[in-house]
Amino acid sequence: MLTEDEAVATKAELKQNFELAGLTLTQAANDLGCTPNHIQAVLNLNSERIEEPWILRNYLMNQLLSKGIEPHPYSKLIGDPKRFAFLNDDFIKQGRLA
């Protein structure tokens, strides 16, 4: 679990990378198999599954790198999520939001 300060930072980092990628909520929702409202919920760290910020992070990183844009660094969503036993790595690898 994130502290309040960590959550604030993570939300800001996700938002910054989302804006940097130049995506709309609808574009991301279509790519990730969900609704624009669900994307917004994940950006706000209000998703039902704790893996979803990781899925969004991976998606944003791929979008940015494919455009030759360096992603803004993350402070907590770093490294390989499978090193965290409490995360479902298979769910993350699917790359779809619930």
C-alpha positions as CSV (number, residue, x, y, z in Angstrom):
1,M,0.0,0.0,0.0
2,L,1.1,3.5,-0.7
3,T,1.3,6.3,1.9
4,E,-0.8,9.4,1.2
5,D,2.3,11.2,-0.1
6,E,3.3,8.3,-2.3
7,A,-0.3,8.1,-3.7
8,V,-0.3,11.8,-4.6
9,A,3.1,11.4,-6.3
10,T,2.0,8.3,-8.2
11,K,-1.2,10.0,-9.4
12,A,0.8,13.0,-10.6
13,E,3.3,10.8,-12.4
14,L,0.5,8.8,-14.2
15,K,-1.2,12.0,-15.2
16,Q,2.0,13.6,-16.5
17,N,2.8,10.6,-18.6
18,F,-0.7,10.4,-19.9
19,E,-0.6,14.0,-21.0
20,L,2.9,13.6,-22.4
21,A,1.6,10.7,-24.6
22,G,-1.1,13.0,-26.0
23,L,-3.8,10.5,-25.5
24,T,-7.5,11.0,-24.8
25,L,-9.4,9.0,-22.2
26,T,-11.4,7.4,-25.1
27,Q,-8.2,6.3,-27.0
28,A,-6.7,4.7,-23.9
29,A,-10.0,3.1,-23.0
30,N,-10.3,1.6,-26.5
31,D,-6.8,0.2,-26.3
32,L,-7.2,-1.2,-22.8
33,G,-10.7,-2.6,-23.2
34,C,-12.6,-0.5,-20.8
35,T,-14.4,2.8,-20.5
36,P,-13.0,6.4,-20.3
37,N,-14.4,6.6,-16.7
38,H,-12.4,3.5,-15.8
39,I,-9.2,5.1,-17.2
40,Q,-9.9,8.2,-15.1
41,A,-10.5,6.0,-12.0
42,V,-7.1,4.3,-12.5
43,L,-5.4,7.7,-13.0
44,N,-6.9,8.6,-9.7
45,L,-5.8,5.3,-8.1
46,N,-9.5,4.4,-7.5
47,S,-9.5,1.1,-9.3
48,E,-10.7,-2.2,-7.9
49,R,-7.5,-4.1,-8.7
50,I,-4.2,-3.0,-7.4
51,E,-2.5,-4.2,-10.6
52,E,-4.4,-1.7,-12.8
53,P,-2.0,1.3,-12.2
54,W,0.8,-1.0,-13.4
55,I,-1.1,-1.9,-16.5
56,L,-1.7,1.8,-17.3
57,R,1.9,2.6,-16.5
58,N,3.1,-0.1,-18.9
59,Y,0.7,1.1,-21.6
60,L,1.8,4.7,-21.2
61,M,5.5,3.7,-21.3
62,N,5.0,1.8,-24.5
63,Q,3.0,4.6,-26.1
64,L,5.7,7.2,-25.2
65,L,8.6,5.0,-26.2
66,S,7.0,4.2,-29.6
67,K,6.8,8.0,-30.2
68,G,10.4,8.5,-29.2
69,I,9.4,10.3,-26.1
70,E,11.2,9.7,-22.8
71,P,8.6,8.9,-20.0
72,H,8.6,10.9,-16.9
73,P,10.1,8.7,-14.2
74,Y,7.9,6.9,-11.6
75,S,8.8,6.9,-7.9
76,K,6.8,3.8,-6.9
77,L,5.7,2.0,-10.1
78,I,9.3,0.9,-10.9
79,G,11.0,-2.3,-11.9
80,D,9.3,-5.6,-12.6
81,P,5.9,-6.0,-10.9
82,K,6.4,-9.8,-10.5
83,R,8.9,-9.0,-7.7
84,F,5.9,-8.1,-5.6
85,A,4.1,-11.2,-4.4
86,F,0.9,-9.4,-3.8
87,L,0.5,-8.5,-7.5
88,N,-1.0,-10.8,-10.1
89,D,1.6,-10.8,-12.8
90,D,-0.5,-12.8,-15.2
91,F,-3.2,-10.2,-15.0
92,I,-0.7,-7.4,-15.6
93,K,0.7,-9.2,-18.6
94,Q,-2.7,-9.3,-20.2
95,G,-2.5,-5.6,-20.6
96,R,-6.3,-5.1,-20.2
97,L,-8.1,-3.2,-17.5
98,A,-11.0,-4.9,-15.8
